[in-house]
Amino acid sequence: MKLISTVGSLVGALLVAAPLSLGAQQAASPQQPAAPPGFEIPKDMQTYYLAIYVKGPKHSAAQTPETLELMKSHLKYIRRMIEEKKYMFAGPLLDGGDKQGIAVVAAASEEAARRIAESDPAIAAGHMAVEMHPAMLPSLASLVVKY
């Protein structure tokens, strides 16, 4: 009878201690999923959205006064998004292909990132379009971009 009482006490102690132990482990690493050795995710990783600017349906290579004005508005928008930390960085692609440039967007969701990118005057005018890709990158919070 004493053995049953002792076993019952041990089981009771485990039932109380196990959830507390698991809670302590989860509190120590709330965003760190369990991974096999060698596959640990760095602690400062977060989701960003890679916006790839591509030629839009109304793209024109001609340097008309309208396209030059549109490009000025586009660059002004890029600068403002960087100043507001909505774009962590951005720049043109130089190979002359259909892909025109990239921006790394800090947003709560892909839809929010798309709304930010599509507010660019060049995209709104159809001169460019955007492809959006979620990406897990090191935190860029301390990145400083100067124009």
Rosetta constraint file for C-alpha pairs under 8 A:
AtomPair CA 1 CA 5 HARMONIC 6.37 0.50
AtomPair CA 2 CA 6 HARMONIC 6.20 0.50
AtomPair CA 3 CA 7 HARMONIC 6.09 0.50
AtomPair CA 4 CA 8 HARMONIC 5.98 0.50
AtomPair CA 5 CA 9 HARMONIC 6.18 0.50
AtomPair CA 6 CA 10 HARMONIC 6.26 0.50
AtomPair CA 7 CA 11 HARMONIC 6.17 0.50
AtomPair CA 8 CA 12 HARMONIC 6.09 0.50
AtomPair CA 9 CA 13 HARMONIC 6.12 0.50
AtomPair CA 10 CA 14 HARMONIC 6.20 0.50
AtomPair CA 11 CA 15 HARMONIC 6.16 0.50
AtomPair CA 12 CA 16 HARMONIC 6.42 0.50
AtomPair CA 13 CA 17 HARMONIC 5.97 0.50
AtomPair CA 14 CA 18 HARMONIC 5.63 0.50
AtomPair CA 15 CA 19 HARMONIC 7.15 0.50
AtomPair CA 16 CA 20 HARMONIC 6.89 0.50
AtomPair CA 17 CA 21 HARMONIC 6.05 0.50
AtomPair CA 18 CA 22 HARMONIC 6.17 0.50
AtomPair CA 19 CA 23 HARMONIC 5.99 0.50
AtomPair CA 20 CA 24 HARMONIC 6.21 0.50
AtomPair CA 21 CA 25 HARMONIC 6.35 0.50
AtomPair CA 22 CA 26 HARMONIC 6.18 0.50
AtomPair CA 23 CA 27 HARMONIC 6.03 0.50
AtomPair CA 24 CA 28 HARMONIC 6.21 0.50
AtomPair CA 25 CA 29 HARMONIC 6.69 0.50
AtomPair CA 26 CA 30 HARMONIC 5.23 0.50
AtomPair CA 29 CA 33 HARMONIC 7.96 0.50
AtomPair CA 32 CA 41 HARMONIC 7.03 0.50
AtomPair CA 32 CA 43 HARMONIC 7.13 0.50
AtomPair CA 33 CA 41 HARMONIC 7.90 0.50
AtomPair CA 34 CA 40 HARMONIC 7.78 0.50
AtomPair CA 35 CA 39 HARMONIC 5.75 0.50
AtomPair CA 35 CA 40 HARMONIC 5.48 0.50
AtomPair CA 35 CA 41 HARMONIC 7.75 0.50
AtomPair CA 36 CA 40 HARMONIC 6.92 0.50
AtomPair CA 41 CA 45 HARMONIC 7.37 0.50
AtomPair CA 42 CA 138 HARMONIC 7.81 0.50
AtomPair CA 44 CA 138 HARMONIC 5.53 0.50
AtomPair CA 44 CA 139 HARMONIC 5.46 0.50
AtomPair CA 45 CA 136 HARMONIC 6.25 0.50
AtomPair CA 45 CA 137 HARMONIC 5.28 0.50
AtomPair CA 45 CA 138 HARMONIC 4.25 0.50
AtomPair CA 45 CA 139 HARMONIC 5.51 0.50
AtomPair CA 46 CA 136 HARMONIC 5.46 0.50
AtomPair CA 46 CA 137 HARMONIC 5.64 0.50
AtomPair CA 46 CA 138 HARMONIC 6.19 0.50
AtomPair CA 46 CA 139 HARMONIC 5.89 0.50
AtomPair CA 47 CA 106 HARMONIC 7.91 0.50
AtomPair CA 47 CA 134 HARMONIC 6.65 0.50
AtomPair CA 47 CA 135 HARMONIC 5.62 0.50
AtomPair CA 47 CA 136 HARMONIC 4.62 0.50
AtomPair CA 47 CA 137 HARMONIC 6.34 0.50
AtomPair CA 48 CA 104 HARMONIC 6.50 0.50
AtomPair CA 48 CA 105 HARMONIC 5.75 0.50
AtomPair CA 48 CA 106 HARMONIC 5.28 0.50
AtomPair CA 48 CA 107 HARMONIC 6.82 0.50
AtomPair CA 48 CA 134 HARMONIC 5.90 0.50
AtomPair CA 48 CA 135 HARMONIC 5.34 0.50
AtomPair CA 48 CA 136 HARMONIC 6.30 0.50
AtomPair CA 48 CA 137 HARMONIC 6.81 0.50
AtomPair CA 49 CA 104 HARMONIC 5.71 0.50
AtomPair CA 49 CA 105 HARMONIC 4.96 0.50
AtomPair CA 49 CA 106 HARMONIC 6.61 0.50
AtomPair CA 49 CA 107 HARMONIC 7.39 0.50
AtomPair CA 49 CA 110 HARMONIC 6.74 0.50
AtomPair CA 49 CA 113 HARMONIC 6.59 0.50
AtomPair CA 49 CA 132 HARMONIC 6.40 0.50
AtomPair CA 49 CA 133 HARMONIC 5.46 0.50
AtomPair CA 49 CA 134 HARMONIC 4.38 0.50
AtomPair CA 49 CA 135 HARMONIC 5.67 0.50
AtomPair CA 50 CA 102 HARMONIC 6.93 0.50
AtomPair CA 50 CA 103 HARMONIC 5.94 0.50
AtomPair CA 50 CA 104 HARMONIC 4.76 0.50
AtomPair CA 50 CA 105 HARMONIC 6.21 0.50
AtomPair CA 50 CA 132 HARMONIC 5.72 0.50
AtomPair CA 50 CA 133 HARMONIC 5.02 0.50
AtomPair CA 50 CA 134 HARMONIC 6.13 0.50
AtomPair CA 50 CA 135 HARMONIC 6.54 0.50
AtomPair CA 51 CA 102 HARMONIC 5.55 0.50
AtomPair CA 51 CA 103 HARMONIC 5.08 0.50
AtomPair CA 51 CA 104 HARMONIC 6.17 0.50
AtomPair CA 51 CA 105 HARMONIC 6.85 0.50
AtomPair CA 51 CA 114 HARMONIC 7.97 0.50
AtomPair CA 51 CA 117 HARMONIC 7.22 0.50
AtomPair CA 51 CA 130 HARMONIC 6.13 0.50
AtomPair CA 51 CA 131 HARMONIC 5.68 0.50
AtomPair CA 51 CA 132 HARMONIC 4.71 0.50
AtomPair CA 51 CA 133 HARMONIC 6.55 0.50
AtomPair CA 52 CA 99 HARMONIC 6.83 0.50
AtomPair CA 52 CA 100 HARMONIC 7.47 0.50
AtomPair CA 52 CA 101 HARMONIC 5.90 0.50
AtomPair CA 52 CA 102 HARMONIC 4.58 0.50
AtomPair CA 52 CA 103 HARMONIC 6.64 0.50
AtomPair CA 52 CA 130 HARMONIC 5.49 0.50
AtomPair CA 52 CA 131 HARMONIC 5.02 0.50
AtomPair CA 52 CA 132 HARMONIC 6.40 0.50
AtomPair CA 53 CA 99 HARMONIC 5.92 0.50
AtomPair CA 53 CA 100 HARMONIC 5.26 0.50
AtomPair CA 53 CA 101 HARMONIC 4.93 0.50
AtomPair CA 53 CA 102 HARMONIC 5.81 0.50
AtomPair CA 53 CA 103 HARMONIC 7.96 0.50
AtomPair CA 53 CA 128 HARMONIC 6.28 0.50
AtomPair CA 53 CA 129 HARMONIC 5.80 0.50
AtomPair CA 53 CA 130 HARMONIC 4.68 0.50
AtomPair CA 53 CA 131 HARMONIC 6.56 0.50
AtomPair CA 54 CA 98 HARMONIC 5.55 0.50
AtomPair CA 54 CA 99 HARMONIC 4.26 0.50
AtomPair CA 54 CA 100 HARMONIC 5.13 0.50
AtomPair CA 54 CA 101 HARMONIC 7.12 0.50
AtomPair CA 54 CA 128 HARMONIC 5.51 0.50
AtomPair CA 54 CA 129 HARMONIC 5.26 0.50
AtomPair CA 54 CA 130 HARMONIC 5.87 0.50
AtomPair CA 54 CA 131 HARMONIC 7.31 0.50
AtomPair CA 55 CA 59 HARMONIC 5.69 0.50
AtomPair CA 55 CA 98 HARMONIC 5.44 0.50
AtomPair CA 55 CA 99 HARMONIC 6.48 0.50
AtomPair CA 55 CA 100 HARMONIC 6.60 0.50
AtomPair CA 55 CA 127 HARMONIC 6.42 0.50
AtomPair CA 55 CA 128 HARMONIC 4.58 0.50
AtomPair CA 55 CA 129 HARMONIC 6.05 0.50
AtomPair CA 56 CA 123 HARMONIC 7.30 0.50
AtomPair CA 56 CA 126 HARMONIC 5.15 0.50
AtomPair CA 56 CA 127 HARMONIC 4.78 0.50
AtomPair CA 56 CA 128 HARMONIC 3.81 0.50
AtomPair CA 56 CA 129 HARMONIC 4.68 0.50
AtomPair CA 57 CA 126 HARMONIC 5.74 0.50
AtomPair CA 57 CA 127 HARMONIC 6.55 0.50
AtomPair CA 57 CA 128 HARMONIC 7.30 0.50
AtomPair CA 57 CA 129 HARMONIC 7.81 0.50
AtomPair CA 58 CA 125 HARMONIC 7.58 0.50
AtomPair CA 58 CA 126 HARMONIC 5.03 0.50
AtomPair CA 58 CA 127 HARMONIC 4.82 0.50
AtomPair CA 58 CA 128 HARMONIC 7.49 0.50
AtomPair CA 59 CA 126 HARMONIC 6.77 0.50
AtomPair CA 59 CA 127 HARMONIC 4.14 0.50
AtomPair CA 59 CA 128 HARMONIC 6.32 0.50
AtomPair CA 60 CA 67 HARMONIC 7.61 0.50
AtomPair CA 60 CA 127 HARMONIC 6.92 0.50
AtomPair CA 62 CA 67 HARMONIC 7.41 0.50
AtomPair CA 63 CA 67 HARMONIC 5.91 0.50
AtomPair CA 63 CA 68 HARMONIC 6.12 0.50
AtomPair CA 64 CA 68 HARMONIC 6.14 0.50
AtomPair CA 65 CA 69 HARMONIC 6.10 0.50
AtomPair CA 66 CA 70 HARMONIC 6.12 0.50
AtomPair CA 67 CA 71 HARMONIC 6.13 0.50
AtomPair CA 68 CA 72 HARMONIC 6.34 0.50
AtomPair CA 69 CA 73 HARMONIC 6.32 0.50
AtomPair CA 70 CA 74 HARMONIC 6.09 0.50
AtomPair CA 70 CA 121 HARMONIC 6.88 0.50
AtomPair CA 70 CA 122 HARMONIC 6.18 0.50
AtomPair CA 71 CA 75 HARMONIC 6.14 0.50
AtomPair CA 71 CA 122 HARMONIC 6.95 0.50
AtomPair CA 72 CA 76 HARMONIC 6.14 0.50
AtomPair CA 73 CA 77 HARMONIC 6.12 0.50
AtomPair CA 73 CA 121 HARMONIC 6.33 0.50
AtomPair CA 73 CA 122 HARMONIC 7.61 0.50
AtomPair CA 74 CA 78 HARMONIC 6.27 0.50
AtomPair CA 74 CA 120 HARMONIC 6.09 0.50
AtomPair CA 74 CA 121 HARMONIC 5.60 0.50
AtomPair CA 74 CA 122 HARMONIC 5.61 0.50
AtomPair CA 75 CA 79 HARMONIC 6.19 0.50
AtomPair CA 76 CA 80 HARMONIC 6.26 0.50
AtomPair CA 77 CA 81 HARMONIC 6.18 0.50
AtomPair CA 77 CA 120 HARMONIC 6.13 0.50
AtomPair CA 77 CA 121 HARMONIC 7.47 0.50
AtomPair CA 78 CA 82 HARMONIC 6.26 0.50
AtomPair CA 78 CA 87 HARMONIC 7.56 0.50
AtomPair CA 78 CA 90 HARMONIC 7.30 0.50
AtomPair CA 78 CA 120 HARMONIC 7.66 0.50
AtomPair CA 79 CA 83 HARMONIC 6.17 0.50
AtomPair CA 79 CA 147 HARMONIC 7.15 0.50
AtomPair CA 80 CA 84 HARMONIC 6.11 0.50
AtomPair CA 81 CA 85 HARMONIC 6.08 0.50
AtomPair CA 81 CA 86 HARMONIC 5.09 0.50
AtomPair CA 81 CA 87 HARMONIC 5.21 0.50
AtomPair CA 82 CA 86 HARMONIC 5.96 0.50
AtomPair CA 82 CA 87 HARMONIC 4.68 0.50
AtomPair CA 82 CA 88 HARMONIC 5.89 0.50
AtomPair CA 82 CA 89 HARMONIC 6.42 0.50
AtomPair CA 82 CA 90 HARMONIC 7.96 0.50
AtomPair CA 82 CA 145 HARMONIC 7.35 0.50
AtomPair CA 85 CA 106 HARMONIC 7.16 0.50
AtomPair CA 86 CA 105 HARMONIC 5.69 0.50
AtomPair CA 86 CA 106 HARMONIC 5.11 0.50
AtomPair CA 86 CA 107 HARMONIC 6.86 0.50
AtomPair CA 86 CA 116 HARMONIC 7.88 0.50
AtomPair CA 87 CA 103 HARMONIC 6.25 0.50
AtomPair CA 87 CA 104 HARMONIC 5.52 0.50
AtomPair CA 87 CA 105 HARMONIC 4.52 0.50
AtomPair CA 87 CA 106 HARMONIC 6.04 0.50
AtomPair CA 88 CA 103 HARMONIC 7.34 0.50
AtomPair CA 88 CA 104 HARMONIC 5.45 0.50
AtomPair CA 88 CA 105 HARMONIC 6.11 0.50
AtomPair CA 88 CA 106 HARMONIC 6.66 0.50
AtomPair CA 88 CA 140 HARMONIC 6.82 0.50
AtomPair CA 88 CA 143 HARMONIC 7.31 0.50
AtomPair CA 88 CA 145 HARMONIC 7.75 0.50
AtomPair CA 89 CA 103 HARMONIC 5.73 0.50
AtomPair CA 89 CA 104 HARMONIC 5.70 0.50
AtomPair CA 89 CA 105 HARMONIC 7.89 0.50
AtomPair CA 89 CA 145 HARMONIC 6.73 0.50
AtomPair CA 90 CA 101 HARMONIC 7.41 0.50
AtomPair CA 90 CA 102 HARMONIC 5.49 0.50
AtomPair CA 90 CA 103 HARMONIC 4.03 0.50
AtomPair CA 90 CA 104 HARMONIC 6.43 0.50
AtomPair CA 91 CA 101 HARMONIC 5.58 0.50
AtomPair CA 91 CA 102 HARMONIC 5.65 0.50
AtomPair CA 91 CA 103 HARMONIC 6.61 0.50
AtomPair CA 92 CA 100 HARMONIC 5.84 0.50
AtomPair CA 92 CA 101 HARMONIC 3.89 0.50
AtomPair CA 92 CA 102 HARMONIC 6.36 0.50
AtomPair CA 93 CA 99 HARMONIC 6.84 0.50
AtomPair CA 93 CA 100 HARMONIC 5.28 0.50
AtomPair CA 93 CA 101 HARMONIC 4.65 0.50
AtomPair CA 93 CA 102 HARMONIC 7.17 0.50
AtomPair CA 94 CA 100 HARMONIC 7.58 0.50
AtomPair CA 96 CA 100 HARMONIC 7.48 0.50
AtomPair CA 105 CA 113 HARMONIC 6.10 0.50
AtomPair CA 106 CA 113 HARMONIC 7.09 0.50
AtomPair CA 107 CA 112 HARMONIC 5.93 0.50
AtomPair CA 107 CA 113 HARMONIC 5.30 0.50
AtomPair CA 108 CA 112 HARMONIC 6.40 0.50
AtomPair CA 108 CA 113 HARMONIC 7.52 0.50
AtomPair CA 109 CA 113 HARMONIC 6.26 0.50
AtomPair CA 110 CA 114 HARMONIC 6.05 0.50
AtomPair CA 110 CA 132 HARMONIC 7.38 0.50
AtomPair CA 110 CA 133 HARMONIC 7.91 0.50
AtomPair CA 110 CA 134 HARMONIC 6.96 0.50
AtomPair CA 111 CA 115 HARMONIC 6.23 0.50
AtomPair CA 112 CA 116 HARMONIC 6.30 0.50
AtomPair CA 113 CA 117 HARMONIC 6.27 0.50
AtomPair CA 113 CA 132 HARMONIC 7.90 0.50
AtomPair CA 114 CA 118 HARMONIC 5.92 0.50
AtomPair CA 114 CA 130 HARMONIC 7.89 0.50
AtomPair CA 114 CA 132 HARMONIC 6.80 0.50
AtomPair CA 115 CA 119 HARMONIC 6.26 0.50
AtomPair CA 116 CA 120 HARMONIC 7.35 0.50
AtomPair CA 117 CA 123 HARMONIC 7.58 0.50
AtomPair CA 117 CA 130 HARMONIC 7.16 0.50
AtomPair CA 118 CA 123 HARMONIC 5.57 0.50
AtomPair CA 118 CA 124 HARMONIC 5.98 0.50
AtomPair CA 118 CA 129 HARMONIC 7.73 0.50
AtomPair CA 118 CA 130 HARMONIC 7.28 0.50
AtomPair CA 119 CA 123 HARMONIC 6.98 0.50
AtomPair CA 119 CA 124 HARMONIC 6.12 0.50
AtomPair CA 120 CA 124 HARMONIC 6.08 0.50
AtomPair CA 121 CA 125 HARMONIC 5.97 0.50
AtomPair CA 122 CA 126 HARMONIC 6.39 0.50
AtomPair CA 122 CA 127 HARMONIC 5.26 0.50
AtomPair CA 122 CA 128 HARMONIC 5.60 0.50
AtomPair CA 123 CA 127 HARMONIC 5.86 0.50
AtomPair CA 123 CA 128 HARMONIC 4.60 0.50
AtomPair CA 123 CA 129 HARMONIC 5.18 0.50
AtomPair CA 123 CA 130 HARMONIC 7.27 0.50
AtomPair CA 124 CA 128 HARMONIC 7.93 0.50
